[in-house]
């Protein structure tokens, strides 16, 4: 581990070699656990010693959440997992939804200015993301209870909207309360500002002042809720330290000594080659099911590269170190089985979409990848694929005797009869994993597993899942 001082002794910067240390025991502090799992990128002075006693020193911790879209995405999971670690260790957690700052846009980590959202769109985003955060922390506590003995989620997580105070603040109030303590030379030195000043597009005054609004948020939460720690992505470092400095100024006593607050930043989620995930990167995997299906969400983690799997298991799950180590051994000895990836997909899907979502994702995977489909139940398939255009439910009279190419055309699996016949002639059309060779083949009841469902596949990616009623003789 490399430790070096930075910025006149106020900041300690650590580079964590993930996997070189045994994860902290359930008696260690939450920050020890975060450090061992590879969450910690930067921290302000004394944040670790503040939380060194895991049983006595309980803090109030806040995470800012950007409402620039109507859903969170996989890139947000790292910070949410950090907040969850604090929550299940008995600390008070606050998620701050940027209903006011979202009207401006954070320049951190961006090369160009954000497009401003309409108040109506922003309001819908705030409502949607508030529900997502609440659901994530609720599910997270339940998920944690199944995987660790040390769950002390005594405090109900709070979700607040900074529009409640910033929306009432006048320009004069802002300049007198916040602007008076802001030094332009320090603001320009912030990495997020400096990078934009050096770019061709520059930075607007709107975005330049963003760090002061976030700093004031920290002050309000400190004053109203006793919040003493802010966590955020590594691109939030400048905004967080602006807050700790403002709090010291606004709480200073007659001797000039103000309250000490702390910041902790978390590495952004990237692949081993440095690729980011998110809206700006254009590769967002959304947590909202109507934007990314539970199947696609599950498959995203199944496809994680071997080089990333150990880091993702530590950051995105609560699995203990011993289990992660065992999974990595399996992965290295038999990489083709993707044991670690399957476990990662199971864990994160249950955490985000619950046990029901995980069950649906597994069912869809078995159907679409032709794994033991004879063991499936028609009702489970219907539940898993509800709303998916690949699922059709028909009366038997609408199926019996239909010629397969014509049937596929009628139900939009194929664009034309010629195209529908082509994979059959080329040997690439399957009915329940059995190759269909006759373009005049008609559908019969014996083609339906348990008399209820059949799975048609053309090539590897085109599917049609047909479900019908129970055969009449079974009703008798």
C-alpha positions in Angstrom: 0.0 0.0 0.0 1.3 3.4 -0.9 0.6 6.3 1.4 1.6 9.9 0.6 0.6 13.3 2.0 -1.0 15.8 -0.3 -2.1 19.5 0.0 -0.3 20.8 3.1 -1.1 17.7 5.2 -4.8 18.1 5.0 -5.4 15.3 2.6 -4.1 11.7 2.6 -4.2 9.9 -0.8 -4.1 6.2 -0.8 -3.7 3.7 -3.7 -5.3 0.4 -2.8 -4.0 -2.8 -4.2 -7.3 -4.8 -4.2 -6.9 -8.4 -3.1 -3.6 -8.0 -1.3 -5.3 -7.7 2.1 -7.7 -9.9 3.8 -11.1 -8.2 4.1 -11.9 -6.6 7.5 -13.6 -8.7 10.0 -17.1 -7.8 11.2 -15.6 -6.0 14.2 -13.5 -3.6 12.1 -14.7 -0.2 11.1 -16.8 0.4 8.0 -13.9 2.3 6.5 -11.5 -0.6 7.1 -14.0 -2.7 5.2 -14.3 -0.2 2.4 -10.5 0.1 2.2 -10.0 -3.7 2.0 -12.7 -4.0 -0.7 -11.0 -1.3 -2.9 -13.6 1.5 -2.5 -11.3 4.2 -1.2 -9.7 6.6 -3.7 -9.1 9.8 -1.7 -10.0 10.8 1.9 -9.7 14.0 3.9 -7.5 14.0 7.0 -8.7 11.9 10.0 -11.7 10.3 8.3 -10.3 6.8 9.1 -9.5 7.6 12.7 -12.9 9.2 13.1 -14.5 5.8 12.3 -11.8 3.6 13.8 -14.1 2.4 16.6 -16.8 0.5 14.8 -19.0 0.2 17.9 -18.9 3.7 19.4 -18.4 6.4 16.7 -21.5 6.5 14.6 -21.5 9.1 11.9 -24.0 10.7 9.5 -22.9 10.1 5.9 -24.3 11.6 2.8 -24.1 10.8 -0.9 -25.2 13.2 -3.7 -27.3 11.7 -6.5 -27.5 13.3 -9.9 -31.1 13.4 -11.4 -30.0 14.1 -15.0 -31.8 10.9 -16.1 -34.9 9.1 -14.9 -32.9 6.1 -13.7 -29.7 5.3 -12.0 -27.2 3.0 -13.9 -24.5 0.5 -13.1 -22.0 3.2 -12.8 -23.9 4.6 -9.8 -23.7 1.2 -8.0 -20.2 1.7 -6.5 -21.2 4.8 -4.6 -24.6 3.3 -3.6 -22.7 0.2 -2.3 -20.5 2.4 -0.2 -23.5 4.1 1.3 -25.0 0.7 2.0 -21.9 -0.4 3.9 -22.4 2.6 6.2 -26.1 1.9 6.5 -25.7 -1.8 7.6 -23.0 -0.8 10.1 -25.5 1.4 12.0 -24.5 4.8 10.6 -27.2 7.3 9.6 -27.2 7.6 5.8 -28.6 10.4 3.7 -29.0 10.4 -0.1 -29.3 13.9 -1.5 -31.2 14.1 -4.8 -30.0 17.2 -6.7 -33.4 18.7 -7.6 -31.7 22.2 -7.6 -28.2 21.4 -8.7 -29.6 19.2 -11.4 -30.9 22.4 -13.0 -27.3 23.5 -13.5 -25.2 20.4 -14.1 -22.0 19.3 -12.6 -18.9 19.9 -14.8 -16.9 17.2 -13.0 -15.7 14.6 -15.3 -17.1 16.3 -18.4 -15.5 17.9 -21.4 -18.6 19.8 -22.5 -21.5 21.6 -20.8 -24.6 19.6 -20.0 -27.9 20.4 -21.7 -30.3 22.0 -19.2 -33.4 19.9 -18.4 -36.8 21.4 -18.2 -38.3 21.7 -14.7 -40.9 19.2 -15.6 -38.4 16.6 -16.8 -36.2 17.2 -13.8 -39.1 16.8 -11.4 -40.0 13.4 -13.0 -36.4 12.3 -12.7 -36.2 13.4 -9.1 -39.3 11.4 -8.2 -38.1 8.3 -10.1 -34.6 8.3 -8.6 -35.8 9.0 -5.1 -37.9 5.8 -5.3 -34.9 3.9 -6.7 -32.6 4.9 -3.9 -35.1 4.1 -1.2 -35.8 0.7 -2.8 -32.0 0.0 -3.2 -31.2 0.6 0.4 -34.2 -1.3 1.6 -33.3 -4.3 -0.6 -29.7 -3.9 0.3 -30.3 -4.3 4.0 -32.3 -7.5 3.3 -29.6 -8.7 1.0 -26.9 -8.0 3.6 -28.8 -9.9 6.3 -28.6 -13.1 4.2 -24.8 -12.8 3.7 -23.4 -11.4 7.0 -24.0 -11.7 10.7 -23.1 -8.1 11.2 -26.1 -6.0 10.2 -26.9 -3.1 12.4 -29.2 -1.0 10.2 -30.8 0.8 13.2 -31.4 4.1 11.3 -33.9 4.6 8.5 -32.1 6.0 5.5 -33.1 9.6 4.7 -33.6 10.9 1.2 -33.6 14.7 0.8 -33.9 17.1 -2.2 -31.6 20.2 -2.2 -34.3 22.2 -4.0 -36.0 22.4 -0.6 -33.3 24.9 0.6 -31.5 26.1 -2.6 -34.9 26.9 -4.2 -35.7 29.4 -1.5 -32.2 31.1 -1.5 -31.9 34.5 -3.1 -28.8 35.6 -5.1 -28.0 38.1 -2.4 -28.2 35.4 0.3 -26.0 33.1 -1.7 -23.3 35.8 -2.2 -23.4 36.9 1.4 -23.4 33.4 3.0 -21.4 31.3 0.5 -19.7 33.7 -1.9 -18.0 35.7 0.9 -16.0 32.6 1.8 -15.1 31.4 -1.7 -11.7 32.2 -3.1 -11.6 32.3 -6.9 -8.0 31.1 -7.0 -9.0 28.0 -5.1 -12.0 27.4 -7.2 -10.0 27.7 -10.4 -7.5 25.2 -9.0 -10.1 22.5 -8.7 -9.4 19.7 -11.2 -13.0 19.8 -12.6 -12.6 23.5 -13.4 -9.0 23.5 -14.5 -9.7 20.8 -17.1 -12.6 22.7 -18.5 -10.7 26.0 -18.6 -8.0 24.3 -20.7 -10.5 22.8 -23.1 -11.8 24.4 -26.3 -15.3 24.8 -24.9 -14.3 26.5 -21.6 -16.7 26.6 -18.7 -19.8 28.7 -18.1 -20.3 30.8 -14.9 -23.3 28.4 -14.2 -21.1 25.4 -14.0 -18.2 27.3 -12.3 -20.5 28.0 -9.3 -21.7 24.4 -9.1 -19.0 23.5 -6.5 -20.3 26.3 -4.2 -23.9 24.9 -4.3 -22.7 21.4 -3.4 -20.5 22.9 -0.7 -23.6 24.6 0.8 -25.5 21.4 0.6 -22.9 19.8 2.9 -23.2 22.7 5.3 -27.1 22.4 5.4 -26.9 18.7 6.1 -24.2 19.3 8.7 -26.4 21.9 10.4 -29.7 20.2 10.1 -28.8 16.5 10.4 -25.3 16.5 12.0 -23.8 15.1 8.8 -20.0 14.9 9.1 -19.0 12.8 6.1 -19.7 13.1 2.4 -18.9 10.3 0.0 -18.9 10.5 -3.8 -17.1 9.4 -7.0 -13.5 10.3 -7.5 -14.5 13.1 -9.8 -16.3 14.7 -6.8 -13.1 15.4 -4.8 -13.0 19.2 -5.5 -16.7 19.6 -4.7 -16.4 17.7 -1.5 -13.4 19.6 -0.2 -15.1 22.9 -1.1 -17.8 21.7 1.4 -15.5 20.9 4.2 -13.8 24.3 3.8 -17.1 26.1 3.8 -18.3 24.3 6.9 -15.1 25.3 8.8 -15.7 29.0 7.8 -19.4 29.1 8.6 -19.1 27.3 12.0 -16.0 29.1 13.2 -16.0 30.3 16.8 -14.4 33.4 18.2 -11.0 31.7 18.0 -11.5 31.0 14.3 -11.9 27.2 14.8 -14.7 25.6 12.8 -16.3 22.1 12.7 -14.3 19.3 11.2 -16.1 17.4 8.5 -14.7 14.7 6.2 -14.8 13.5 2.6 -14.2 10.1 1.1 -14.2 9.4 -2.7 -14.6 6.2 -4.5 -13.1 5.0 -7.8 -15.4 5.2 -10.8 -16.6 1.9 -12.1 -14.4 1.0 -15.1 -13.2 -2.0 -17.0 -9.7 -3.2 -16.7 -8.7 -1.1 -19.8 -10.2 2.0 -18.2 -13.6 2.2 -20.0 -16.2 4.0 -17.9 -19.9 3.1 -17.6 -22.6 5.8 -17.7 -24.8 8.2 -19.6 -21.9 10.3 -21.0 -19.9 7.2 -22.1 -23.0 6.0 -24.0 -23.0 2.5 -22.6 -25.3 2.8 -19.6 -26.8 -0.3 -18.1 -29.8 1.1 -16.3 -31.2 0.0 -12.9 -34.8 0.7 -14.1 -36.3 -2.4 -15.7 -38.2 -0.5 -18.4 -34.8 0.9 -19.7 -32.7 -2.2 -19.3 -34.5 -5.5 -18.9 -33.7 -7.7 -16.0 -32.3 -10.3 -18.5 -30.0 -7.8 -20.2 -28.9 -6.5 -16.7 -28.1 -10.1 -15.7 -26.3 -10.8 -18.9 -24.1 -7.7 -18.5 -22.5 -9.3 -15.5 -22.3 -12.7 -17.0 -20.2 -11.1 -19.8 -17.7 -9.4 -17.4 -14.1 -10.0 -18.4 -11.9 -12.3 -16.3 -9.6 -9.3 -15.6 -12.5 -7.4 -13.9 -14.3 -10.1 -12.0 -12.4 -10.1 -8.7 -12.7 -6.3 -8.4 -16.4 -6.3 -9.2 -17.1 -9.1 -6.7 -15.5 -7.1 -3.9 -17.1 -3.8 -4.8 -20.6 -4.8 -6.1 -21.4 -7.6 -3.6 -21.2 -8.3 0.1 -19.7 -11.8 -0.3 -17.1 -12.5 2.3 -13.4 -12.6 1.3 -13.2 -16.4 1.7 -16.0 -17.0 -0.8 -14.5 -14.5 -3.3 -11.1 -16.1 -3.0 -12.7 -19.5 -3.7 -14.7 -18.2 -6.7 -11.5 -16.7 -8.2 -9.7 -20.1 -7.8 -12.6 -21.8 -9.7 -12.5 -19.1 -12.3 -8.7 -19.5 -12.9 -8.9 -23.3 -13.1 -12.0 -23.5 -15.3 -12.6 -20.0 -16.9 -14.9 -21.5 -19.6 -17.5 -22.3 -16.9 -17.7 -18.6 -15.8 -18.5 -19.6 -12.3 -17.4 -16.2 -10.8 -19.4 -14.3 -13.4 -22.6 -16.3 -12.8 -22.2 -15.6 -9.0 -21.6 -11.9 -9.7 -24.7 -11.8 -11.9 -26.8 -13.6 -9.3 -25.7 -11.3 -6.4 -26.1 -7.9 -8.2 -29.4 -8.9 -9.9 -30.9 -9.9 -6.5 -29.5 -6.7 -4.9 -31.0 -4.4 -7.5 -34.1 -6.4 -8.7 -34.9 -8.6 -5.7 -35.3 -12.4 -5.6 -38.2 -12.2 -8.0 -36.1 -10.3 -10.6 -33.3 -12.8 -10.2 -35.7 -15.8 -10.7 -37.0 -14.1 -13.9 -33.5 -13.4 -15.2 -32.5 -17.0 -14.6 -35.6 -18.3 -16.4 -35.1 -16.1 -19.4 -31.4 -17.2 -19.5 -32.4 -20.8 -19.6 -35.0 -20.2 -22.3 -32.9 -18.1 -24.6 -29.7 -20.1 -24.1 -31.5 -23.5 -24.3 -30.5 -24.8 -20.9 -32.7 -27.7 -19.6 -35.9 -26.1 -20.9 -37.8 -29.3 -20.3 -37.6 -28.6 -16.6 -39.2 -25.2 -16.9 -42.9 -24.4 -16.2 -45.0 -22.4 -18.6 -46.3 -20.1 -15.9 -42.7 -19.2 -14.9 -41.9 -18.4 -18.5 -44.9 -16.2 -18.9 -44.0 -14.3 -15.7 -40.3 -13.9 -16.7 -41.1 -12.7 -20.2 -44.2 -10.5 -19.3 -44.1 -7.5 -21.7 -41.4 -9.0 -23.8 -42.4 -9.0 -27.6 -40.7 -12.5 -28.0 -43.5 -14.0 -25.9 -46.9 -14.8 -27.4 -49.8 -16.5 -25.6 -52.4 -18.1 -27.9 -55.4 -20.4 -27.9 -54.5 -23.9 -29.3 -56.8 -23.3 -32.2 -54.5 -20.4 -33.3 -51.5 -22.8 -33.3 -52.6 -26.3 -34.4 -51.6 -27.2 -38.0 -49.9 -23.9 -38.7 -46.9 -24.1 -41.1 -43.8 -22.9 -39.2 -42.5 -20.3 -41.6 -46.0 -18.8 -42.0 -46.5 -18.8 -38.2 -43.2 -17.0 -37.7 -44.2 -14.4 -40.2 -47.6 -13.9 -38.7 -46.1 -13.2 -35.3 -43.3 -10.9 -36.5 -40.4 -13.2 -35.9 -39.5 -12.8 -39.5 -40.1 -9.9 -42.0 -41.2 -12.1 -45.0 -42.0 -15.7 -45.9 -38.8 -15.9 -47.9 -36.7 -14.9 -44.9 -38.7 -17.2 -42.7 -37.8 -20.2 -44.9 -34.2 -19.4 -45.2 -32.8 -20.5 -41.8 -34.7 -23.8 -42.2 -33.1 -24.5 -45.5 -29.7 -23.5 -44.1 -30.1 -25.8 -41.1 -30.3 -22.9 -38.6 -33.9 -23.1 -37.3 -34.7 -25.0 -34.1 -37.8 -26.0 -32.3 -37.1 -26.8 -28.6 -33.4 -27.3 -29.6 -34.3 -29.8 -32.4 -33.4 -28.7 -35.9 -36.4 -28.2 -38.3 -35.6 -29.3 -41.8 -38.9 -29.2 -43.6 -40.3 -25.8 -44.6 -43.8 -27.3 -44.7 -43.5 -28.6 -41.1 -46.8 -28.0 -39.2 -47.1 -27.4 -35.5 -48.5 -30.2 -33.4 -49.3 -30.6 -29.7 -46.3 -33.0 -29.3 -44.1 -30.0 -30.3 -45.1 -28.3 -27.0 -43.2 -29.1 -23.8 -45.7 -30.3 -21.2 -48.3 -29.5 -23.9 -47.9 -25.8 -22.9 -44.9 -24.1 -24.5 -42.5 -24.2 -27.4 -39.4 -22.2 -28.1 -38.5 -21.4 -31.7 -35.0 -20.1 -32.5 -33.4 -18.9 -35.8 -29.7 -18.6 -35.5 -28.5 -17.6 -32.1 -30.4 -14.4 -31.4 -33.9 -14.6 -32.9 -36.5 -16.2 -30.6 -40.2 -16.8 -30.4 -41.7 -18.2 -27.2 -45.2 -19.7 -27.7 -47.4 -20.5 -24.7 -50.8 -22.1 -24.9 -53.5 -23.4 -22.6 -53.3 -26.8 -20.8 -54.4 -29.6 -23.2 -58.2 -30.2 -22.8 -57.8 -33.8 -21.6 -55.8 -32.6 -18.6 -58.8 -30.6 -17.4 -60.9 -33.7 -17.0 
